[in-house]
Amino acid sequence: MITLYHSPLMRSVRIYWLLEELRLPYRLETLTFTSLKSPAYKKVHPLGKVPAIQDGDLTMFESGAILEYILEKYGNGRLAPAPGTPGRAVFLQWVHFAEATAFPPIGDVVAHTFFRPEAERIPAIVVDGRTRAAAVLALLEQALVGQQYLLGAEFTAADIMMGVTLLGAKWHGLLTDAYPNVLAYMERLEQRPALRKALEGDDP
């Protein structure tokens, strides 16, 4: 059984959501910010971050890598196009775009608005982050024209990756009425019971 190390409202929501969508058995280890930095947890993730999973003898971290591993081992063709197909290529594009390109500007805005001590906040980074986030959201606005989800009519795990990134944008005021397609997309995602459970944090 997979053990998921999770903290509320962090990237581990992606894996919690995925496990619920796939209806896989799992054990949830919910961690506080203090326990993330404990010596015991750093044996699981040396940087004290989430998500991490243990699956038998395997321990791994990085949300996108974990998502791909779970789909390959336990997905049975669900939530992802088949390897080698054009749809798979587009799927992988969005899976990695969500974390590598879409999330960093949001993270910069949040860090230099909320998380860093006042003396360490750099206003220019916030301005630059907002500009880069706007470019990402504009790209998604066009990508979602006439589409329910990133790959078309079918929900996939790429939407899980992107959905959690966009939740961050929404919570911090970056996702506005200027992006109606993205807002409608988020409404569809937020209606999914698996995401609601992952956000509420109930044990499996």
TADA-V440788 format. One record per helix or strand. SS is the DSSP state (@ for helix, = for strand). FROM is the first residue (numbers start at 1). TO is the last residue. If there is no record, write none. Layout:
SS:FROM:TO ; SS:FROM:TO
This chain:
=:2:6 ; @:12:22 ; =:26:30 ; @:33:36 ; @:39:42 ; =:52:55 ; =:58:61 ; @:63:74 ; @:86:115 ; @:118:120 ; @:123:143 ; =:149:149 ; =:152:152 ; @:157:171 ; @:180:190 ; @:193:200
